[in-house]
């Protein structure tokens, strides 16, 4: 696996700057739709551990697409209590506002971590993380509000590697969007699923942590195994995108997911898009 990592202490100022710039930038994103939703923090048993999972669920009794968001090495904000968070980690509230059931697992907790700074540690434990996230995904898909609906994955950086590995194993995953990630070659199955998977690859042309060549490698693998692939390389962007590009990434991901669900709509007639 050719991924590299940035210290969470270096990532935090970048994240805060993006949040501030997001308040200043242009017209509102089309992601901002008037879907009311609830928020809760629960826990799920996975890999022998209780893992915290944030859930954003549309109000009402209808069933909705399940979107699992998989964070990168910097981890996620620590949540205390059940009150609605003021800030996003990387777009979960925006997707919930568009009527996705969003689950955000704090999967580093299986090793008692909040972040990763050691590359060898990440490589060694990658398979354990993937197994835990798969278990959480399976249990989330069985929730009444998402049962029988499309399953979608969105991962950033290390989370993008995990999303790709999961998607090529699990035939129930309809589509995956990854940004600043790549192909976890050491963890890919010998005979991956070759069916209806749609994959969106988004990468910064100037990424010095995970070079943009990783996007081309992932695209070649996915096409070779029958996936439908879209790829977007952002000129002038590094591993962490500026506010305008982050908005574009989320908007493109939403459109990509909506298109994948439209193509397979007959399979999910009982689900509300």
N, C-alpha and C positions, 0 to 999 in steps of 0.2 A: 504494500500500500504506500502510495507516495504522498500521503497527506502530511502537513506540518501544522504547528499550532502556535497560537499567540497567547501570551500571559493574560489571565483575566484582569489583572490590574491595568494592563495596557488596553484591554478591550473595553473596560468600563467607561473611561472618558469618551471613547469613540461612540459607544452606545448612547451616552447622555447627550453628546453633541447632536447625534442623529435625531433624538427625541425632540430637542429644542428646535432644530432646523425644520423638523416636520411640522411644527406649529406655525412656522413662518412662510412655508412654501405655498405658492399658487392655489388654484382651485381644488376643492375637495376631491378625493379619489372616488371613482365609481364603486369601490368596495364599500363605501359608507352608505349602506342601505338600511331602511327603517325596520329591521327585524329585531324585535325585543327578545332578550335572552337572559338567562340566569347564570350565576357563577357559583361554583363550589370547589372546595379542595377536599379530596378524599384520599384513600389509599387502596392499592391493589397488591395482592400477593403475587410476586414474580421472582423467580430464581431463588426462592426461599427467603425473600425479604419483603417487608412492607414498603412499597414505593409510593411517594406522594404523586398525585395526579390532579392537575387542574382541569376542570370541565366547564366549558361554556355551552349551554344548551338552549336552543330556541324555545320560547314559551309555547304552551299549547300541547295538544296530544298527537299532533302529526309526527311522522318519522322523517328524519333529515339525513343527508349525506354525512358520513363520519370522516372528519379530517384530523389525522394525527400529525402534530407538529413536533419535529425532533430537533432539539437545540444542538449547538456546537460546544467546543471545549470550554468556553467561558462560563457555561452553565446558564442558569436562569435566576431571575429575582426570587429571593426567599419570600414566601407568602405566609402571613400570620393572620389567622381568622378567616371568616367566610365573606368579608365585605368585598365588593367589586373593586379590583385593582384600578389605580389611576393610570398606570402605564402598561404598555405592551412589552413583551420580550422581543418578538419579531413578527407581529401582525395578527396574533390570535383574536384580539377583539374585533379587528376589521373583518375577519372571515366569519366570526360569530354574528356580526351585524348583517351578514349576507346569508344567514340561515343555514350555516353549517354547524353541526355539533362538533366542537373542537375539543380535543384532548391533548394535554401537554404534560407528558410524564417527566418527572425529575429522576431520570433513570440512573444518574451517577450515584444515587443513594445506595445502590446494591453494593458498592464498595465504600460507603460512608464518605463520599466526596461531594464537593460542590462545583469543582472545576478540574480540568486536567492541564498540566503544564509539561508533562514528560511524554515525549513521542513514543519511547519504547513501552511505557506503561499503557498507552492507548492501543498500540498494536497488540500487545499481549492480551489485553482484556476486551478487544473488539468483539470477539465471538460471544462472550458472556453478556455484553451490552445488547447485542443483537437478539439473543435468545430472550432476555428480559423484556425488551421492547416488543418482540413478537407476542409474548404472553400477555402483555398489557393490551396490545392491539386486539387480540382474540377476545379478551374479556370486554373490551370497549365495544366491539362490534355486536356483542350480544345484548347491549343495553336496549331497553324498550324504545328509546327515542331514535335509535339508529339501526335496529335489527332489520336485516334484509336490504339495506340501502347501500349505495356506492361507498367504497372504502378508498380514501385518498391519503397520500403522504406528502408532507412538505418538510424538507430538511435543509439546514444550513451548515456548510463546512463539514465538520465531523458528522453532524446529523445528516448531511447529504449522502455521505458514504453509507451510513446505516440504512437510510431510506432506500437506496439503490439495492443493497444486499437483500433487504426484506422483500422488495417488490419483485425481484427475480426469483424468489422462493415461493411467495404466497400468491396463488392464482386468484384469490379474492380481491387483490389490490387492483383497482381499475386504472389509476393514474398516479404518477409521482412527479413532483417538481423539486428539483434540487438546485441550490445555488452555492457556488464556491466550494463544491465537493468534487467527487470523481468516482473512479472504479476501484473498489476494495479487492484487488485481484487475489489476495491470499484468502479471502473469505467467500468468494463466489462458488456456487455449486458447479459440479462438472456438467450437468445437463439442466440448465435453467429453464424455467417455463418459457414457452414460445407460443404466445396466444394474443390476447387483446390488450396487453399493457401499453399505455401511452406514457412517454417520458419527456419532460421539459428540462433542458439543461440551460442554466444561466451562470455566466462567469465574467469576471473582470479581465479585460485584456492585459492589464498590468499587475495581475495578482502575483506577488512574490512569495506567498506562503504555499499556495496550491497553484502551480503554473497553469495557464490557460490551455496548455497541451493536454491536461487531464480531461478537459471537456471533449476534445476530439477523440481521445482514447475511449471515453465512455460512450460517445455516439457510435463509434465503430462497433463496439461490443454489442450495444443494444440493437442496432440495425441487423447485425449478424444473427441475432437470436429472435428476430421477428417483431421487435417493438416498434411502435410508431413514435418517431422522435422529432422534437423541435429543439432548436439550439439558438441562443442569443448571447453574443459576446458584446460586452459593454466597453466601448473605447474609453480610455482614460481612467478606468476604475480598477482599484486594487481588490484585496480580499474583502475588505469592508466597504460597502457602497455608500455614496453620499445620499442625502435625503431624497433628491429627485430620482436617483436610480433605484433606491429602495422602493419608492412609490411605484415606479415602472415595473419592478420585479413582482410586486404584489398584484398589480393590475393584470400583468401578463399571466400570472399563475391563476388568478380567478377566471380569466377568459379561457385558459387552457382546460381547467377543470370543468367549466360549464360546457365546453365543446365535447369533451370526453363523455360527460353524462348525457348530453343530447344524442350522441351517436348510439348510445346503449340504452336509451330511454325505455324501450319496451321491456327491458329486464327489471325496471325499477318503477313500475306504474304506481305502486302504493307509497312511493316516497315523494316528499315535497322538495323540489329543487331550491 
